[in-house]
Amino acid sequence: MESTCFNANPYIRNKNIMGPYSEDKQFQRAEAIKHLLENNPQLPDDYKSIWRKHLSNLALNETTYNYRVKAIYSNMNRKPLVEWNV
């Protein structure tokens, strides 16, 4: 199910880290993480734990996804990373 967000620009969707919610995209992310875990037995346990946590934390619905996007972007500092003295 695609997002019900009408403000998304379809031309730049793939360039964004967090675009409109998509069940297909979440499924792709889950499959990629499962593939990583299943095909890399040499991964240190710490890394496996991190990836399992990412897998379990994937948003399963648009409401949760949008809540997380808002939480992340509403607290961002809009100042430049570097103050140039020019």
Backbone bond lengths (Angstrom), bond angles and torsions (degrees), N, CA, C in turn:
res aa  C-N    CA-C-N  psi(-1)  N-CA   C-N-CA  omega(-1)  CA-C   N-CA-C  phi
1 M - - - 1.440 - - 1.526 109.05 -
2 E 1.312 116.43 124.61 1.456 120.77 179.47 1.519 110.63 -78.60
3 S 1.302 115.39 166.27 1.460 121.42 -177.34 1.523 111.54 -66.67
4 T 1.313 115.08 151.61 1.461 120.58 174.01 1.524 110.80 -93.64
5 C 1.322 116.55 7.97 1.463 121.45 -179.62 1.530 108.92 -74.04
6 F 1.324 116.57 123.64 1.458 120.83 -178.30 1.524 112.47 -94.53
7 N 1.329 117.47 -2.75 1.453 121.10 -177.94 1.525 113.10 -94.34
8 A 1.313 117.81 -1.60 1.458 120.99 -176.78 1.522 110.43 -73.63
9 N 1.301 115.96 136.52 1.454 121.45 176.61 1.525 107.83 -92.40
10 P 1.340 119.07 110.46 1.468 120.87 -175.71 1.518 113.25 -66.04
11 Y 1.334 118.00 -18.26 1.454 120.68 -177.55 1.515 112.40 -78.86
12 I 1.321 118.40 -23.09 1.462 120.47 179.55 1.522 111.68 -115.47
13 R 1.316 117.66 10.11 1.472 121.81 -176.41 1.523 111.90 -54.85
14 N 1.330 118.93 -45.45 1.460 121.33 -174.97 1.515 113.59 -74.32
15 K 1.317 118.02 -12.05 1.458 120.80 179.32 1.525 111.56 -88.83
16 N 1.311 117.83 -14.51 1.451 121.15 -178.66 1.519 110.83 -84.82
17 I 1.315 115.14 145.64 1.456 119.81 175.81 1.525 109.20 -71.42
18 M 1.305 116.11 -44.68 1.460 120.55 -179.68 1.518 108.12 -122.26
19 G 1.301 115.95 100.18 1.457 121.24 179.07 1.511 110.27 -97.40
20 P 1.319 116.93 -166.17 1.466 120.03 176.63 1.524 110.66 -60.09
21 Y 1.312 116.45 150.87 1.463 121.56 -178.76 1.524 110.89 -62.46
22 S 1.312 114.99 138.32 1.462 121.10 177.23 1.528 108.17 -145.52
23 E 1.335 116.38 121.53 1.464 119.48 176.64 1.522 110.37 -60.92
24 D 1.323 116.82 -37.15 1.466 120.41 179.13 1.527 111.04 -61.21
25 K 1.332 116.13 -44.37 1.464 120.57 -179.53 1.529 110.35 -65.57
26 Q 1.326 117.85 -41.25 1.458 120.73 178.39 1.527 110.06 -64.16
27 F 1.327 117.14 -39.37 1.461 121.05 177.19 1.527 110.21 -63.43
28 Q 1.336 117.16 -42.42 1.467 121.08 177.87 1.527 110.65 -61.23
29 R 1.321 116.27 -42.22 1.464 120.26 178.41 1.526 110.94 -62.48
30 A 1.326 116.67 -44.78 1.463 121.26 179.63 1.531 110.50 -62.33
31 E 1.319 116.84 -44.28 1.463 120.59 179.62 1.521 111.24 -63.77
32 A 1.327 117.31 -39.72 1.468 120.94 179.50 1.533 110.78 -64.07
33 I 1.320 117.00 -41.25 1.466 120.34 179.18 1.523 110.29 -68.21
34 K 1.338 117.27 -43.06 1.471 120.16 177.48 1.526 110.82 -59.88
35 H 1.335 116.01 -43.01 1.464 120.82 178.95 1.534 110.10 -61.41
36 L 1.306 117.02 -44.22 1.458 121.94 178.96 1.530 110.93 -58.42
37 L 1.327 116.26 -47.09 1.462 120.53 -178.17 1.529 112.50 -68.07
38 E 1.319 116.54 -39.75 1.463 120.30 -176.90 1.528 113.16 -74.74
39 N 1.326 117.46 -28.25 1.458 120.76 -173.56 1.520 114.91 -106.16
40 N 1.322 116.41 10.63 1.458 120.33 179.25 1.523 110.55 -136.16
41 P 1.337 116.33 69.08 1.468 119.06 -178.08 1.525 113.14 -64.87
42 Q 1.330 116.89 -17.06 1.455 120.72 -179.54 1.530 113.46 -79.45
43 L 1.324 117.13 -7.54 1.471 119.75 179.20 1.522 110.26 -58.48
44 P 1.318 116.82 136.65 1.466 119.44 175.51 1.532 110.33 -60.93
45 D 1.301 116.68 151.34 1.460 121.68 -178.61 1.528 112.56 -57.45
46 D 1.335 116.69 -34.81 1.467 119.91 178.18 1.522 111.05 -61.26
47 Y 1.322 116.75 -43.43 1.462 121.03 179.96 1.521 111.14 -66.87
48 K 1.341 115.35 -41.30 1.461 119.08 178.07 1.523 110.27 -60.80
49 S 1.301 115.87 -41.27 1.465 120.50 179.41 1.529 111.04 -62.68
50 I 1.320 116.65 -41.93 1.466 121.17 178.77 1.527 110.20 -61.67
51 W 1.342 116.83 -46.71 1.460 120.19 -177.97 1.518 111.97 -69.15
52 R 1.338 117.82 -33.83 1.471 119.68 175.67 1.531 110.22 -65.80
53 K 1.323 116.05 -36.87 1.463 119.35 178.22 1.533 110.07 -66.60
54 H 1.327 116.62 -42.66 1.470 119.65 176.30 1.526 110.74 -58.52
55 L 1.323 116.11 -42.69 1.456 121.11 -179.75 1.524 111.24 -62.33
56 S 1.317 116.63 -44.72 1.467 119.70 -178.57 1.526 112.70 -73.06
57 N 1.335 116.94 -19.93 1.467 120.61 -178.66 1.525 114.62 -93.94
58 L 1.324 118.00 1.63 1.467 119.10 177.99 1.530 109.52 -61.21
59 A 1.317 115.99 135.38 1.464 120.79 178.54 1.525 109.50 -67.10
60 L 1.317 116.25 132.78 1.455 121.10 -178.53 1.522 113.06 -100.61
61 N 1.339 116.64 -2.61 1.465 119.71 177.69 1.525 109.24 -151.44
62 E 1.311 115.32 164.27 1.468 120.76 -175.16 1.522 112.49 -66.95
63 T 1.321 117.72 -34.31 1.461 120.78 -178.91 1.528 110.70 -62.78
64 T 1.321 116.66 -47.24 1.465 120.80 178.88 1.519 110.56 -64.01
65 Y 1.311 116.68 -43.26 1.464 121.50 -179.80 1.530 110.71 -60.04
66 N 1.343 116.49 -49.41 1.462 119.99 -178.89 1.519 112.08 -64.45
67 Y 1.329 117.51 -35.49 1.464 121.30 176.27 1.529 110.16 -60.54
68 R 1.325 116.35 -44.28 1.467 120.36 -179.68 1.518 111.74 -67.47
69 V 1.326 117.23 -41.22 1.467 120.13 177.80 1.518 109.94 -59.85
70 K 1.325 116.91 -46.61 1.463 121.04 179.85 1.524 110.89 -62.30
71 A 1.320 117.08 -42.60 1.461 121.06 -179.94 1.525 111.41 -62.23
72 I 1.320 116.85 -38.64 1.467 120.51 -178.97 1.520 111.01 -72.85
73 Y 1.318 117.10 -50.76 1.458 120.10 -172.35 1.519 114.13 -81.13
74 S 1.308 119.61 -21.61 1.463 119.91 179.46 1.519 111.88 -74.20
75 N 1.325 118.15 -20.46 1.462 121.32 -179.64 1.523 113.45 -99.76
76 M 1.322 116.71 6.15 1.460 119.41 -178.56 1.526 110.77 -74.16
77 N 1.305 114.45 142.00 1.448 122.00 177.17 1.525 107.70 -87.01
78 R 1.309 117.49 125.41 1.465 120.52 -176.40 1.528 113.35 -90.20
79 K 1.310 117.70 6.94 1.455 120.58 177.02 1.521 109.24 -74.95
80 P 1.330 117.20 154.10 1.464 119.27 177.39 1.530 110.65 -65.40
81 L 1.319 116.23 150.71 1.453 120.30 178.36 1.522 112.66 -67.78
82 V 1.343 115.32 -32.84 1.450 120.94 -179.27 1.513 109.15 -122.18
83 E 1.300 116.96 130.03 1.470 121.94 175.14 1.518 107.81 -92.52
84 W 1.319 117.63 108.01 1.456 122.05 -179.63 1.524 109.06 -87.52
85 N 1.295 117.02 130.99 1.468 122.39 178.48 1.516 109.35 -94.58
86 V 1.318 115.27 69.25 1.474 119.72 -177.24 1.505 108.76 -107.75
